[in-house]
Amino acid sequence: MPATIGVAELTFAKTDTEPKDTPATYAPAVRVGGAVQVNLTINLASGQDYADNQMSEDVNVFVSGSAATEIDNIDLETEAVIFGSTYDENTGELGDSSLDSPPYGSLAYYQLKQIGGVNVFRGVFYPKARAALSPDNASTKNASISFQHSNPNFTIFQPNVGNWRYRQEFESEAEVLAWIDEKRGVSKTTP
Protein backbone atom coordinates (compact mmCIF):
# COMPACT_ATOMS: atom_id res chain seq x y z
CA MET A 1 0.00 0.00 0.00
CA PRO A 2 1.48 3.39 -0.97
CA ALA A 3 2.41 5.87 1.74
CA THR A 4 -0.27 8.47 2.45
CA ILE A 5 1.28 11.90 2.93
CA GLY A 6 -1.82 14.06 3.03
CA VAL A 7 -5.60 14.43 2.92
CA ALA A 8 -7.60 17.36 1.52
CA GLU A 9 -10.92 18.69 0.21
CA LEU A 10 -13.30 16.97 2.63
CA THR A 11 -16.77 17.73 1.25
CA PHE A 12 -20.38 16.71 1.90
CA ALA A 13 -23.37 17.00 -0.47
CA LYS A 14 -26.91 16.44 0.78
CA THR A 15 -28.92 13.80 -1.05
CA ASP A 16 -31.71 15.31 -3.15
CA THR A 17 -33.21 11.98 -4.18
CA GLU A 18 -32.28 8.32 -3.76
CA PRO A 19 -34.44 6.23 -6.09
CA LYS A 20 -34.53 2.46 -5.68
CA ASP A 21 -33.14 1.76 -9.16
CA THR A 22 -30.83 4.67 -10.08
CA PRO A 23 -27.97 6.43 -8.29
CA ALA A 24 -28.75 9.25 -5.85
CA THR A 25 -28.73 12.89 -6.87
CA TYR A 26 -27.14 15.55 -4.69
CA ALA A 27 -27.39 19.21 -3.74
CA PRO A 28 -24.26 21.33 -4.20
CA ALA A 29 -21.40 20.20 -1.96
CA VAL A 30 -20.09 22.10 1.05
CA ARG A 31 -16.52 21.98 2.28
CA VAL A 32 -16.71 20.41 5.75
CA GLY A 33 -13.46 22.07 6.84
CA GLY A 34 -9.72 21.83 6.33
CA ALA A 35 -9.02 18.10 6.53
CA VAL A 36 -6.55 17.02 9.18
CA GLN A 37 -7.34 13.30 9.07
CA VAL A 38 -10.01 10.80 8.07
CA ASN A 39 -10.09 7.34 9.66
CA LEU A 40 -12.42 4.67 8.29
CA THR A 41 -13.64 1.77 10.41
CA ILE A 42 -15.56 -0.94 8.58
CA ASN A 43 -18.31 -2.93 10.32
CA LEU A 44 -18.81 -6.43 8.95
CA ALA A 45 -21.39 -9.12 9.52
CA SER A 46 -19.38 -12.27 10.01
CA GLY A 47 -20.24 -15.92 10.09
CA GLN A 48 -18.50 -19.23 9.88
CA ASP A 49 -19.93 -22.57 8.88
CA TYR A 50 -18.44 -25.82 10.11
CA ALA A 51 -18.61 -29.26 8.57
CA ASP A 52 -16.58 -32.42 9.06
CA ASN A 53 -15.01 -30.96 12.20
CA GLN A 54 -13.53 -27.93 10.44
CA MET A 55 -14.50 -24.49 9.19
CA SER A 56 -15.86 -24.88 5.67
CA GLU A 57 -17.02 -21.29 5.06
CA ASP A 58 -15.97 -17.89 6.37
CA VAL A 59 -18.18 -14.99 5.29
CA ASN A 60 -17.60 -11.29 5.99
CA VAL A 61 -20.13 -8.85 4.52
CA PHE A 62 -20.09 -5.04 4.67
CA VAL A 63 -22.78 -3.67 7.01
CA SER A 64 -21.69 -0.07 7.53
CA GLY A 65 -18.66 2.08 8.06
CA SER A 66 -17.63 4.93 10.29
CA ALA A 67 -15.53 7.81 8.99
CA ALA A 68 -14.04 9.65 11.94
CA THR A 69 -12.83 13.01 10.66
CA GLU A 70 -10.69 15.73 12.16
CA ILE A 71 -10.91 19.19 10.63
CA ASP A 72 -9.37 22.54 11.48
CA ASN A 73 -12.66 24.42 11.65
CA ILE A 74 -16.30 24.13 10.68
CA ASP A 75 -18.46 27.20 10.19
CA LEU A 76 -22.00 27.40 11.59
CA GLU A 77 -23.69 27.36 8.19
CA THR A 78 -21.89 24.14 7.24
CA GLU A 79 -22.83 22.59 10.60
CA ALA A 80 -26.47 23.27 9.75
CA VAL A 81 -26.09 21.46 6.41
CA ILE A 82 -24.39 18.32 7.73
CA PHE A 83 -26.13 18.02 11.12
CA GLY A 84 -29.63 19.17 10.09
CA SER A 85 -29.56 22.11 12.52
CA THR A 86 -31.30 25.45 11.95
CA TYR A 87 -29.18 28.35 10.72
CA ASP A 88 -30.60 31.88 10.59
CA GLU A 89 -28.87 33.74 7.76
CA ASN A 90 -30.10 37.11 9.08
CA THR A 91 -28.60 36.75 12.56
CA GLY A 92 -25.89 34.17 11.93
CA GLU A 93 -27.29 32.05 14.77
CA LEU A 94 -27.22 28.25 14.76
CA GLY A 95 -29.86 26.39 16.75
CA ASP A 96 -29.56 22.73 17.71
CA SER A 97 -32.71 20.79 18.62
CA SER A 98 -33.45 17.28 19.78
CA LEU A 99 -35.69 17.10 16.70
CA ASP A 100 -32.78 17.73 14.27
CA SER A 101 -32.23 14.93 11.78
CA PRO A 102 -28.89 14.90 9.96
CA PRO A 103 -29.47 14.36 6.23
CA TYR A 104 -28.01 11.61 4.10
CA GLY A 105 -25.48 12.70 1.54
CA SER A 106 -22.21 11.90 -0.15
CA LEU A 107 -18.85 12.31 1.57
CA ALA A 108 -15.67 12.75 -0.45
CA TYR A 109 -12.02 13.74 -0.13
CA TYR A 110 -8.69 12.88 -1.66
CA GLN A 111 -5.56 11.33 -0.24
CA LEU A 112 -2.15 12.46 -1.41
CA LYS A 113 0.00 9.38 -1.80
CA GLN A 114 3.60 8.92 -2.86
CA ILE A 115 4.49 6.00 -5.10
CA GLY A 116 8.07 5.67 -6.26
CA GLY A 117 8.75 9.32 -5.46
CA VAL A 118 5.75 10.49 -7.51
CA ASN A 119 2.68 12.16 -6.01
CA VAL A 120 -0.62 10.40 -6.71
CA PHE A 121 -4.05 11.85 -5.90
CA ARG A 122 -6.43 9.11 -4.73
CA GLY A 123 -10.06 10.16 -4.71
CA VAL A 124 -12.38 8.59 -2.12
CA PHE A 125 -16.14 8.84 -2.56
CA TYR A 126 -18.88 7.51 -0.28
CA PRO A 127 -22.29 7.85 -2.00
CA LYS A 128 -24.31 7.52 1.22
CA ALA A 129 -23.16 8.97 4.54
CA ARG A 130 -24.75 10.65 7.53
CA ALA A 131 -23.12 12.86 10.16
CA ALA A 132 -23.51 12.52 13.91
CA LEU A 133 -23.00 15.34 16.37
CA SER A 134 -19.57 15.21 17.95
CA PRO A 135 -18.18 16.56 21.20
CA ASP A 136 -17.35 20.27 21.31
CA ASN A 137 -14.20 20.79 23.35
CA ALA A 138 -12.36 23.94 24.32
CA SER A 139 -9.44 24.75 26.57
CA THR A 140 -7.93 27.97 27.82
CA LYS A 141 -4.85 29.45 26.22
CA ASN A 142 -1.60 29.09 28.11
CA ALA A 143 2.16 29.44 27.61
CA SER A 144 2.11 27.32 24.44
CA ILE A 145 -0.31 27.31 21.52
CA SER A 146 -2.66 24.32 21.46
CA PHE A 147 -5.01 24.09 18.49
CA GLN A 148 -8.46 22.60 19.06
CA HIS A 149 -9.99 20.77 16.11
CA SER A 150 -13.53 19.64 15.28
CA ASN A 151 -14.31 15.96 14.89
CA PRO A 152 -17.49 15.31 12.91
CA ASN A 153 -18.12 11.59 12.48
CA PHE A 154 -20.00 10.06 9.57
CA THR A 155 -21.73 6.69 9.28
CA ILE A 156 -21.22 5.12 5.86
CA PHE A 157 -24.16 3.17 4.41
CA GLN A 158 -24.71 0.87 1.44
CA PRO A 159 -26.70 2.97 -1.11
CA ASN A 160 -29.71 1.59 -2.97
CA VAL A 161 -27.66 1.41 -6.17
CA GLY A 162 -23.92 0.89 -6.60
CA ASN A 163 -21.01 0.44 -4.22
CA TRP A 164 -20.61 1.87 -0.72
CA ARG A 165 -17.19 3.31 -1.64
CA TYR A 166 -15.37 4.32 -4.80
CA ARG A 167 -11.63 5.08 -5.18
CA GLN A 168 -9.54 6.12 -8.15
CA GLU A 169 -6.03 7.54 -8.59
CA PHE A 170 -5.03 10.56 -10.66
CA GLU A 171 -1.93 12.52 -11.57
CA SER A 172 -3.27 15.95 -10.52
CA GLU A 173 -5.54 17.63 -8.00
CA ALA A 174 -7.70 19.05 -10.81
CA GLU A 175 -8.36 15.54 -12.15
CA VAL A 176 -9.33 14.07 -8.77
CA LEU A 177 -11.65 16.99 -7.98
CA ALA A 178 -13.32 16.61 -11.41
CA TRP A 179 -13.81 12.89 -10.68
CA ILE A 180 -15.51 13.70 -7.33
CA ASP A 181 -17.81 16.15 -9.14
CA GLU A 182 -18.58 13.49 -11.75
CA LYS A 183 -19.46 10.95 -9.02
CA ARG A 184 -21.93 13.51 -7.63
CA GLY A 185 -23.44 14.11 -11.05
CA VAL A 186 -22.10 17.64 -11.39
CA SER A 187 -21.77 18.51 -15.06
CA LYS A 188 -19.04 20.91 -16.09
CA THR A 189 -19.83 23.19 -18.98
CA THR A 190 -17.06 24.77 -20.95
CA PRO A 191 -17.47 28.41 -22.05
Secondary structure, DSSP 8 states (H G I E B T S, - for coil): --EEEEEEEEEEEEEEE--SSS--EE---EEEE-EEEEEEEEEEEEEEEEETTEEEEEEEEEEEEEEEEEES---HHHHHHHH--EEETTTTEEE--TT----EEEEEEEEEEEETTEEEEEEEEEEEEEEE----------SS-----B--EEEE---SSS-S-EEEEESSHHHHHHHHHHHTT------
